[in-house]
Amino acid sequence: MLEQIVEIAKEAGREILKIYADESRFGIELKGDDSTLTQADLVSHRVIISKLSKITDSPIISEEAALPEYSERKQWNEFWLVDPLDGTKEFIKRNGEFTVNIALIKDGEPVFGVIYIPVKDITYFAEKGKGSYKQIGANQPVRIYASKKSKPEVAIVSRSHANEALQVWLNEKGITQTIDAGSSLKFCLVAEGLADVYPRTGPTMEWDVAAGDCIWRNACENGQNVSDITYNKEDLRNSHFTIGIQ
């Protein structure tokens, strides 16, 4: 199934790139929560839901669909979390740092995770207990591992959501070296050891983080993959979290 999910993410990415190539087709608008929506978000959503529904009976939560009531969701033991276009701001800025995120949640934790970066044709994916991998184009996937340092030296931080609380955290940890990145790409860079830690001091939604959290957890060894992110909460918003060496 993981191979099928990777192909679905890539197909959605190809449709996103068709719109990315023509700025006049972006169709930018604001949603009710003042977040940004483009035609690429919607096209990717339709591709993923259509394809995913054909290979699974499990419920699907997508950022671009109505959220089922908690009274229904709390009965679910297994469901999909989809962000059809994570990093819409990066898409609009045309810096290439946007992703397609698909994750399977089972018994409260992500057990499959796929992140596809359309502009670079790079895929990160993981399955619980089987490791995390990076694939460039059609090349053979390579297993990736998180940093094993005793303390964090390099932090990856949000390109679009930096705030004072983040700087305070960095100062407390004595971290002076940072890398800016957009979307769920931050999880991937920690998972492959290019950064030691990803502190998030602002809010996110569960669909923003599920695939990346899965990739991070399964890139770790020796029980270092502790994650305090929880899933299928009544309110799907996450508060602050830290992924990586702490």
N, C-alpha and C positions, 0 to 999 in steps of 0.2 A: 504493500500500500504506500509506503514511503516514496517509492519511485514514482508512483502515480501522482502523489501530492507535489513532488518536485516538478513534474511536467505541467501540472495545472498552474503552478506559480509562474513557470516560464511562459506559458501561453498568455496568462494575464499580463505579464511584463511586456510581451510583444505588442499587445493591444495598447498598453500605456505608451509605448514608444511611438506608435503611429500618431498619437495626439501630441506627444512631446515634440515631434518634428515640425509641428505646425501650430505656432503660438495662438493663431486666430481660433483654434478649436478648443482652447483651454476651458472656456465657459465658466469663469470664476464667479462664485457666489458665496454668501455666508449662510451657515446653518443657524439653527435656533440658539446654539450655545456660542455663537460668534466664531466658531472654527471655520476654516476655509474648505470649500468643496469645488472640485473641478469635474469636467466630463470624464477625465481619466479615472477618477475615483469610481465613478458609476459604471464605466465600461469594465473595469477590472472586477468590480463586485459581481456584475452579471455573469462574467466568464467563470469566476470561481464558484459561485453558487450553483450554476448550471452543471458544471463538471463534477463538483464535489457531491452533489445530490445523487448522481448516478452511481457512485461507488460506496456510499455509506447511508445508513439509516439514522445515524446519530444527529441530534439537533445541531444547527449552525447559528452562531452569533456573529454578525458582521457589523462593522462600524456603520455601514451604509444601509442598514435595515432596522426595522422597528424592533426594540428589545422586548422579548417576552416578559410577562410579569414574574416577579420573584416567586410567587406561589406556585408557578409552573416550573421554573428553573431549579428550584431547590430540590426537586425530585430527581434531577439528572445526575447520573453517575459518570456519564461520558458525553462530551459535546465538543464542537469545534469553535475556535476563536479565530476570526479573520479580520485583518486590516488590509483591505484591497490596495491601498496606496498610503503607506506610512511615510510621513515627511512631505506632506502636501506643500508646505512652505518652501522646502528645498526644490520640489518640482517646479514651482512658480519662479523661484530664483534661478532655475536652470543650472544648478551646480551638480546635478547627477546623484546626490545623496538621498535618494528615496528608494523604498523597498516594497516588496509584496510579502506579507506575513501570513502564514497559515500554521495553526497549532491545534493539536488534539489534547484536550484535558480529560484525564481519567482519575477518578477518586481524588480530585482536588489538586492534581499536579500535571504539568505538561509532559506528555510522553512521546509526542512527535512534534518536531518544530522545523519549519522551512522558511528561510529568508532568501529572497531573490533580489539582486540588484540589477535592474534591467539595463542601465547605461553601460555597465561594465561586464555584463553577462557572467556574473559571479553568483554562485549559490552556496549558502551555508545550510546544513541540515543535521538533524540529530534524532536518534531514537533512544529512549530510556534504556540504559544498560549496555548500549552498543556503540557509544562514543559519538563525537561530533566531527563533521567533515566540511571541507571547503572544496568546491569544484569550480574551476575556471573554464568557461565555455564548455566544450564537450570532452575535456581532458579527464583523466582518471581522478576521482575524488581523493583528497589527501586528508588523513586524520589530523585534527588540530588539538592543541593542549593549552590550557590556561597557564599563566605565570605561576611559578613556585617560589617566588621571593618571600622572604620573611616579613617584609613590610612594603607598602606601596610606594613607588617612586614616580610613576607616570599615571596620571588620571585622564580619562577621556570624558569630555564634558559636552553638553548640548550646545550646538551652534546657535540655536534659536531660543533657548530657554534658560540662559544663565541668569543668576540673581545673586543678591547679597548673601543669602544663606549659603549658597555654594562656595563663595569666596571664604566665608567664615570657616566652613568645613575644611577646605583646602589648607587654610592657615593653621588650623588645629592639628592637622596631620603632618604639617611641614612639607607639603607637596608643592613644588614650584614648577614642575614640568607638566604641561597639559596638552592634550590634542583635542581640537574642535571637530565635531562630526554631527551629522544630522540623522534622524530616524533611528531605527533599530540597528543600524550599522554599529552603534556604540557597543551593543552586546557582543557582536561578532568580533570586534577588535580586542575586547577583553578575552573572549573565548580562545582566540588564537595567540594570546600572549603579547600582542603589540601594545597593549596598555595593561596596567595592573589592577585598575579599579574604575568603576563607573558609579559615581555618586549622583543620585537624582533627588534634588530638593524640592522640585515642583511636582504638580499632579500629573498622572498619566492614567490611561484606561487599560483595562486588562488586555484588550486586543492589541494595544501598543507593545506589550512586553512579553506575551506568552511564548511566542516562537523563539525570541532571543533568550528568554529565561531557560528554555529547554536546551538550547545550544550551549549556553554557559554552563548549566549543571553537568552536562555530559562531556564537557571539555576538561573537567576537573578530575584530579586523582586524589587518593588518600583522604576522602571525605571532606574535601575543601569546598564542595559545591553547596554550601548552605545558602538557601535563599529564603527571604522572609516575605516574598510575594505570594499572596493567596488568591484563589480563583472562585468564581461564581458567588461573589459577595452580593448582598442585597443591592448595594451601590457599587458598581463596577469600577469606580475611581480608586486609584491607588494613591496613598500618601507618599512620603519620601521612602527611598530604599537605597541600598548600596550593594552593588554586584562586584565581586572580586576580593582581593586581599584587603583586609581591614585592620 
